[in-house]
């Protein structure tokens, strides 16, 4: 049947805002029934999220998380490490950079899980989801003006926090879904060492 009965076609576009971070547009579109409508949205360069896995001496898996104040919602949020892509930066290089800068950890093995679109109604943003393991702790290099705590939790604790509403960040909820299925053996990951992953 195809998707032609759902597709909207842009007929004009107007830049609304070009800020330090936000780049917003207001487009006029032709709807599938021939009528016109307006769509406002934010253009975003994309981002990554990392699900870092720690294993203790007893073989117990823990995940590395962050606590960070998010100004728009006025709350300290529990999140997986994440960050925006720099210009001409690969998603893996971004994942490795963000993990190192925000948590101090580097990883020997990486696996790309997939991609999510967190706010499809008003943004082009995508978030590439990566797992990391074989972690070694080093020194953090936070951006100027960035303040966050690094914490760890068992997967069970994280899932309980999601259930209780202590974790409401969309990307972290998605990460918890991936984590649950990976640890259960339902979803396989293509693990590679850091060099192989970058070369690929």
N, C-alpha and C positions, 0 to 999 in steps of 0.2 A: 504493500500500500504506500510505503514511503512516508516522508515527513512534510511534504509540501503544504499540507493543510495546517501545519503548526508554525512554519517559518515566518519570521518578521524580517522585512528588508529595510535597511536604512535609506532614507531619502535626503536627509541633511543632518549636519552635526555642528554643535556649538560648544566651544570650550568655556566652561563655567568657572573653573578655579585651577590654578597651577601654583601649588604651595610647595613647601619644603618636602613634604611627603605625599600629600594628596594631589591627584590630577583628575578633575571631574569634568564630565561632559553631559550635555543634554541633546539627545538625538530625536529627530522625528522619524518614525518608522511607518511603513505600510503593513497593515495587518493581513492575515490570510484572507479575510473577507473583503479586502480592498479599502477599508477604512484606515484613518491615520490615528496615531497615538504618540505619546512622548515617553521616552525612556531616559532616566538619569542614572549615571553609573560612574564608578571610580575605576580608572586604569591603574593596575598594580603590576609591578615587575615579577611577581612570584616570590615564593618563600620555600623554606625547608623546615621540617620538624625531625628531630632525632629521638629515637627510643633507645637510650643507652642501657645495656644490660651488664650488671655486676654479678659475679658469682663469688660467694665467700668460701672459706675453707671446707665447710660442710656441704658445699654444692647448692646452697640456697641462692636463688636468683633474686636480685633486687633491681629496681629501676632508679635511674637518676632523674630527679625532678627539680623544678625551680619554684620559688615563691616570689612573685613580683607584683608591685602595685600597678594597676592599669587605670590610667586617669579617666578614660571615657566612662567606665562603669564605677569608678570610685571604690575599687576593692583590691585587696591583695588576692591574687589568683594562683592556684597551683597548676603548673604547666610542664609539658615536656620542653626541653631546649628547642628553640626555633629562631629563625631570623630571615630577613629579606635578602634576596639575591642582589649582589652588586652587578654593575654593568659587565657583560661578557664573562661572567663567572658561571662555571658549571654547577649543577645542583649538588653533586658530590663534594666539590671543593667548598661550596657554601656550607654544607652539612658539617664537614670536618672543621671548618673555620669557626662556625657558631658553637659547636661542642667545646672546642678548645678555649675560645674566648670567654664563654659564659660559665663553664663549669670547671675548666682546667684539665679535663680529661682528653686524652687521645685514644684512638682505638686501632687495633691491628686488623679487624675484620668489619666489613660493611655489607649491608644488603638493602637493596631498594625494595620497598614493600609496594608502593603504589602512589597514587595522587588523589588529593581531595580538593574540592572547590567549596570553600567555607561559606561564602555569601553570594550565591549565584543570582540573587535578585538585583544586586546593585554593585557588583565588583567583578573585574576580570581575574581576581586573585586565584592562584592555585597554590597548593602546598604539597611539595614532594615529601613522601614519608620514607625515612631511612631508619634501619636498625643498626646499632653498633655494639660490638663486644670485644673482649680482650682489652679492657680499659686500663690505662695507666694515668694516675693523677699527677698533674703538674700545676703550673701557676696560671690563674685566670688573668684575662686581659679584657676587662669590661670596657665598653664604649664610655666616653665622657658623658656623664649624666645618667648612667645606667646603674641601678641598684637592685640586687636580687640575692636571695638566699638559695643555696644548693642543698637539697635534701635527698634522702633515699627512702624507698618504701618497697615492701614486698608487692608482687602483683595482686595478691589478695587484698592488701590494704588499699591499693589504688582503686580496685574495683568497688570496694566498700565505700570509699570516698565519692566515687561516681554515683553509687546508689543513694547515698545520703545527701547528695547535692552539694558536697564540699568542693567537688570538681565540676565546673560547668563550662569550661573553655571547650569550644567545639573541636579543635584539633586534638586536644588531649583526650576527649571522649572517643574520638575516632582512633587515636593511638591505643587506647585501652582495648578497643574491639580487636584491633590487629594483634596486640600482645596476647590477649586471651586465646585467640585461635592459633597463633604460632606456638605458644607453650603447650596447647592441647594436641598439637600435631596435625591440626586440620588444614592449616595454611603453611606451605613450605616457602622458605626464603632462599634466594640465590646468593649465598655467602661468598665473598671474595676478600682476599687480603687487600690492604689499602692500595698497594702498587697496582695490582691487577684491576681493581675497581676504577682507579684513575685512568689507567690505560684504556679501559673499555669505554 
